């Protein structure tokens, strides 16, 4: 440990206690990456915060010693958003896992950031409520991470993303001060600072308390499964269902490679087809019954090879178990995979999926496709073997070209996984130098010294290769440097 790091460690122990500080190299390696495992950085220290006051103390230490900090939840992110900085501190929020208040009258739940997504629903299920955002990792991913990345999930088509279900945040600012954004009401006056913070990927501060909106469970839920002989056919069914005026709560597609892996992993009973479409409908009993008939008619007209309607909650859960396990299941097919997260207009899904197939052949790497078909959020999984020299670099190039295809189709770089370090170099595909400069000025308003999660979201010389050698601050955070982009 270097002298400055030793002094920082001693100060952290004095302020927070020995049990809250990790400084041994072997333990620090646990925090060297998130779900994007291709890039790893060992931090100088990890602080295990257990309260807002702990977080404030840790941030103040970073100010005193002029070191950056990175907030971290469960580490399930897939874009490198929680990647540490080598000379900085990781502030872990997993010990802050208390549900502070359940207010059924206001339909609100107040939680700390380390509470898992699924735990919110479990806490209110007995009262007839649930929390709508449902990432596939909802059993382990935390609300703080959901806020940072504006996570969605399978049911985002009807119910939206995290930003649609958070009404208030307590935020530790990069100078260590504490502010509250929003309240229990859905309406606030003035600029939408709450919306600005959600999805900012830890670059504006650290949320230490979150007020969530919960919903009444729908009267009726119906889950349908349909097999098609092509991904195009499944995509056409999605378009036709929406054109028929049916607002499904979820519409998910898996291609053959992905569903075979999922079937092998969890035995969901999926048919052997080229593409599998899951559709979930919810609402009043009469509404769901009517919409189910309309969807079944569309499946029949389009020649679906196999159609099933879940006959029980257990069968419905089994349908979803395979979809939720899809990412992990591909570990059976390949030793490594690289998850991408582009978005395209629904009408461009077939063309972009064909382009992904072409790119797969050009680069010689298989790609499994699983995606939120209703809102065009693609999750192509590029399969590679890290033990083969050059395979990771090939996978990264393929993933970048998939993003180019998404943007050229009128889409976006990310739907829910965030930009992080993974897509930062691709930001100029979507945003002009003026756009990026405005974003950087907004960040400076919250974090003038650039200590909060540096190197994320924006293209930097160190990350994108414009200037050799170490480089911590984002170039747009330097006055007069915006013309670089």
N, C-alpha and C positions, 0 to 999 in steps of 0.2 A: 504494500500500500504506500502510495506517495505521501510526502509530508502534508500537502494540502488536504488530501483525502483523509489522512489520519486525524487532522485537526477537525475536519468536518464530522467525522465519525464520533470523536470524543464530544463534540458539541451536541450532536444528535442524541447520544446516550444520556448526556446530562439533562437535556430538555425533555426527552420522551421516555427514558428508561431503557435498560439493556434489552428487555424482552421485545421492544418495538423496533430494534435496529438489526438488520442483517448486513454483515460485512465480510463474511468468509467466502472466498472465491467459489467453493463447491456449491454453496447455497445460493449465491448470486446468479449462478448459471441457470437456475430454475426460471429466472425472469428475463433471460437474454432474448426472447422473441415471443410473439403471440402465435396465432394459428398460421401465419405466413412464415414458415420455418426456414426459408431459403436464405434469409438475412438474420444474423445474430450479433448482438452487442451486449457485452457485460457491463452493467452500471457500476458506479463507484459505491453506491449504497442502496439498500431498500429499506423504506420506512413502512412498518405495518401499523397504519393508522387505525384507531378504534373510536374516534370521535371527530367532530368538526374542529374542535380545539387542537387535536393532534395534527390535522391537515394544515391548519393555520400555522402552527409551530414549524412544521416541515417546510412550508413555503417561505416563511420568514428566514429560516436557515439558508435556503437557497439564495435569497436576496442578500443576506449578510456575506455569504461566501462566493457570490456571483457564479452560481452553477445552475444549469437547467434542471427542470423536473418533468417527469412523465407520470401521469395518473394511470393506474392499471386496475382492471376488475378481475374477471376470471381468465383473461388471456385467450379468449375464444375468437377474437377478431381475426379477419382474414386479409387485411390490407396493410399490416405492419404499423397500425396506428398506435400500438403500445410498445413499439421498438424503443429500447432505452437509448440514452446518449451516454457515451463512454465515460465522461467526467461528471455525469449528473446523477440525480437521485430518482429512483422509482418510488412513487407513493402508492402503495397497495391499499385498496379500499375493501378487501374481502372480509375483514373483521367487522366492518360497519354493515352488519347484515340484519338489522332489527326492523321490524314493521312497527312504526311509531304510533300510528292511529288508523282506525277503520271507522270512517264516518259514513254509515249507510244512508243517513238522511240526505247528505249532500252528494252521495255516490262518489266519495273520494277515499283514497288510501294514501297515507303518507309513509314513505319508506326511506331507509338509508340506501346509498348506492350499491352496497354489496348484496342486497336482496336479489335472489334469482328471479328471473321473469316468471317462471311457472309458480313460484311460491306465492305470488300475489293472487293468482287465480285460486290456488289451494286455500288461501286464507279467507276468501269470501265465497267460495263455492257453496258452502252450507247455507248461505243466506240468499242463494239464487242469483249470484253475480259472477262475473269473470272479467279478466283483463284481456283486451282484444289482441294487441300485438303478440305474435307467436313465432319468433325465429325458430329454425329447426334445432338450434342449440338451447332452447328455452329451459331445459332442465338444469343447465349449468351457467348460461350467460347471465350477466347481472344488469340490473336496471341502469346503473351508472354508465356501463358500456353501451346499452341501448340508447341512452340519451346522447352520448358522444357521437354515435354513428347514425342516429335517427333510424334505428332498425325497424324492419317491417315484419315479414313472415308471410305464410301462405294466405292468410285472410286479409292482407292489405288491400286487395282489390275492392272490397266493400267497406272496410273499416279504417283504412289509412295506416299511417306509420306512427312511430312514437310521438312525433310532434303533435299529432291529433289527440293524444291521450295524456299529455303532461300539462298541468295548469299552473304549476309553480315550482321554482327551484331555489334552494339556498346554495349560493356559489361562493367559494373562496377564490378571491381574485388573485392575480399573479403577484400583488404586493402583500398578500396575507390578510387583507380586509375581507369582511363578509357582507354580501348583499343578498337581497331577496328579489327574484324576478317573478312576476305574476302573483297569483293567489288562488283561492278555491273557485272563483268565478271563471267562466270561460272568456269573459270580456275584460280587457284592460285598456287603459288610455295611453296615448303616445306611441312612439316607435315600438315595434315588436321585438324587444330585447330577448324575451323568452325564446321566440322562434329563431332569433339570431344565434343564440347559444346552442340550441339543440342541433346536432349535426356538425358542430364546429370541431369535433375530433380532439378535444382537450387543448386546443390552442388558445382559448379565451379564459380558462380557469378550471376549477374542479367543483362539480356538483356534489354536495354532501347531504342534501335532503331533497327528496322528489315527491311532489304531490301528483298522484295519478287519478285519472278518471276511470271508473269501472262501469260496466254495462250489465243490464239485466240479461240473464240467459234467454235466448229466443225460445218461443213456445215449441217450435218444431225444427228439427234438423234432418236433412236427407243427404247422404253421400252416395254418389254414383261413380262407377268405374267403367271406362270404355276402351277397348283395344282398336287400333287402326293399323293399316298396312303401311303407313308412312307418317313421318312427322308432319308433312304438309297436310295430310288428312286430319290429323288431330288439331292442327292449327286452324283449319277451315271450320271445324266444329266449334272452336272457341269463338271465332268471328260470328258464326251464325247464331250461337246462343246469345251473344251480346246484342246482335242486330235484332233479335226477337224480343228485346226489351227485358231480358232476364238478367238481373244483377245478382250473380252468384257471389257468395262470400269468399269462395276460393276456386281457382281453376289452375291445375298443375299438370305439366307434361313431363314425362320421362322417356328418353329414347331407349332402344333395345339394350345397349351396353349398360346403361345405368339401372334399368329395372331388373335385368338379370343379376347384377351384383346385389341389388337390394333384396331380391327374392332369395338368393343364396344366403344372405346374412340373417334375415328375420323370418323367412317362410311366410310371406304375406298372402300367398296364394295368387300371385299375379299371373295372368295369361302370357304365353309366349307370343308376343306381337312386336311390331317395329316401333310402335309408340303407344304409350299408355296415357290416358287423360283422366284425371280425377276432377270431379265437379262437386262442390258442396253448396247446398241451398239452405237458407234458414229464414225464419220469420214466423208468421202465424200459420197455423195448421192448414187452413184453406189456401193460403198463398203458396206454401211449399208444395202442397199436393198439385196445384195447378201448374206451377213452374216445373215440377218433376215430369209431368206429362209432356210439356213442351220440349224439354231437353231430350227425353226419350224419343220423341218424334224426329228430332234433328239427328240423333245418333242413327236411327233406323234409315232415314233418308240418305245419309252419307255413307251407309254401308259399314258401320262399325262391326268388327268381327266378333266381338264379345261384349256384352253389356251386363253389369251387375248393379243392383241397388242394395246397399247395406241394410240388412234386416234387423240389426240390433246395434246397441252401443258398442258391443265387443267387436262386431265385424267392422263397424265404422272405424274404431281405433286401429284395427289391423290394417285397413286400407292406408291409413295415415302413418302407421308405424314404418311401413316400407319407404314412404316418401321422406319421412324425417330421418331415416337411416341412410339415405342415398349417398351423401358425401362420404361418410365413414365406410360404407360398404365397398366403395371403389378401391379401398385399400386391399381388398381381396384380389383385385384385377391387376393392380400396379403397386410397386413399392412406394411411389411418390405421385402426388398430383398437385396441380397448380389451379386454384379456383379463380375464375374471372367473374365479373359482376356487371356486365353492360346492360343497357336498356335500349329497346328499339320500339317504334310504333308497332302496334299489333299487325297492321297491314303489311309491315316489312319483315315479319317473323320468318316466312318461308325463304325469302331471298337471303337474309342474313344467316340462317341456319345452313343453307346451301353453301354460302361463302365459308362458313366455319368448316364444313366438310372438305372444301377445296384446300383450305389452309392446313387442315390435318394431313391431307395427302402430300402437300408440298413439303411440309416439315417432317413427315415420317413419324408423327406421334398421334396416337388415338385420342379422341376427345369424346367424353361422355356429356350429354346435355340433359339438364334438369332445370325447369324454370317455372316462374310464376307467369303462366301464359296470359292471364287476364290483363296484366299491366305491362307485358313485354319485358319483364326483368329476367334476363338470361343468366344462367350459372353454368357456363361451359367448364368442364374439368379436364384440363390438359394432363394426360398421363405420361410420366417419364420415370427414368431410373437414375437417381442421383449418383449411383456408383459408376455409371458410364460417363466418361469424360465428355463434356460438352452438351450433355442431355439437358441439364438445368437451363443453360443459356438458350438452347433451342426452344425449350418450353416457354421461357420468358418472352422470346421474340414472337412466338406464335400467339401468346396471350395478348401482347401489345397490338398485333395486327388484328386480333378479334375486336379490340377496342376501336381501332380505326374504322373497321367495318360498321360497328354500332353507331359511331358518330356520323359517318358518311350517310347512314340511313336516316339521319334526323334524330338519333337517340342521344344517350348520355353515358358518361363514364362509369357511373355507379348507381345502383338502385337502393342498396341498403348496407353494403359492406364498407363503404367509405373510400376515400382517396388514399389516406395514409402515406406510406412511402411507395407503395406498389404502383399507384397510378399518378403520382405527382408529376412525373416527367411528361405525362400525356395531357396535362391540363391545358397547354396551349392549343390542343386539337379543338377544344370547345370555347376557350376564352381568349380574348384579345389582350394585348399588354395593358390596355386601359382597364379592362375588367379585372385583371390580376392586381393592378395597382390599387383599385378601389378596395378589393378584398384585403390587401395588405394594410391599407390605411385603417380599415375597420379593426383589424387585428391589433394594430398599434394602439388604438384607443383603449383596448382592454389590457394589452400587454406591451407597453412601450419598450421594454428591454428584451423582448423575445425569449423569455425563459420558459414559457409554457409549451411543452411538447414541440420543440423546434425541429425543423426538417420534415414536417408533415404537411400535407395538403398542397404546398406550393413547390414548383420546380426550383431546385437550388443547384449551384455549380457543383457541389460535392456529390449530390445525388445523381445529377443528370450529365455530368462530365464536361461542363463548360470551363471550369477552372480546376487545375489539379491541386491536390493537397487538401488538408482539413479545412472545413468551412462550416461555421455553426449557424450564423444568422442568415435568414432568407434575404436574397439580394434586393427584393422589393421593399424590405424594411429599412433600407438605406436610402435616404433622400437622394433623388437624382439618378437612381440606378434602374428605374422602371423601364427605360428604353432597351434594356437587355432582352426583354421579352416582347 
